[in-house]
């Protein structure tokens, strides 16, 4: 049985040096990627349009409706501590 949790090889966020190396390696393809994105958006391909909109304007906020076991909406109170 494998142990649960704890440190694992390859887990977690990549080191900054590794991220920079990947960016440097992919940078020569920037113009090609943008050209393909432009072509997909102009063609009206939903996946390209969705990708463009999410990067350009951000993903829409997620909403969750909470109900009790009978399907009645639950009142939610949000308290902000600005102090």
N, C-alpha and C positions, 0 to 999 in steps of 0.2 A: 504494500500500500504506500502510495506517495504521500509525503508530508504536504499539508496545505499551508498556503501563505508563505511569508518570508521571502528572502532574496533569491532570485532565480537568474541564471545566466541568460542574457539577451533581453531581459525584461526592463521596462521603464523607458523613459525618454532617451532619445539618442543624444550623445554628447554634442555640444556646440560645434566642435571640430568636424564631427561626422556630418552634421547638417550642412555646414559650409562646403564640405567636399562634394556633397550631392548637388547642392545649388550650383557650384562651379561646373560640375560635369554636365548638368542639364541646361545651363544658360545658353549654349550655342543653338539650342532647339527652340528658344523663346519665339522667334519670328514665325517658325513653322507652326508651333502650337497655336499662336494667335490667329494665323491665317486659317487653320482648320476650324477653330472656334468661330471665326467670322463667317466662314462658308456654311457651317452648321446652323448658325443663327439666321443667316439670310435665307437658307432653305426652309426655315421654320421647324426644324427638328426639335421636338419638345425637350429632349435631354440637353441639347446645347443651349437652348433658351433658358432653361432652368438653371444650368450651371452659371451662365452669364449673369442672370438676375441675382443669384445668391452671392456671387462674388462682388457684383457691382453695388447692390443695395442691402445685402445681408439677408440671412434667412428670417422668415417671419417668426414672431414669437410663438412658442408652443403654448397651447391652452389645454388645461385639464379640467373636465367637469367632474366634480365629486358628488356622489349621490349615496343615500343610505341604502339599505337592503330592499327597501320598497320602491326605489327609484326617485325619491324626493331629493331635490337639490339641497346640499348642505351649505349653510351660511359660512363664509370664509371672512375672517377679519385679518387685515394686514396692518401691522404696526411698524412704522419706520422710526428708527432712533437716529435723528439728525444731530444729536447733541454732542 
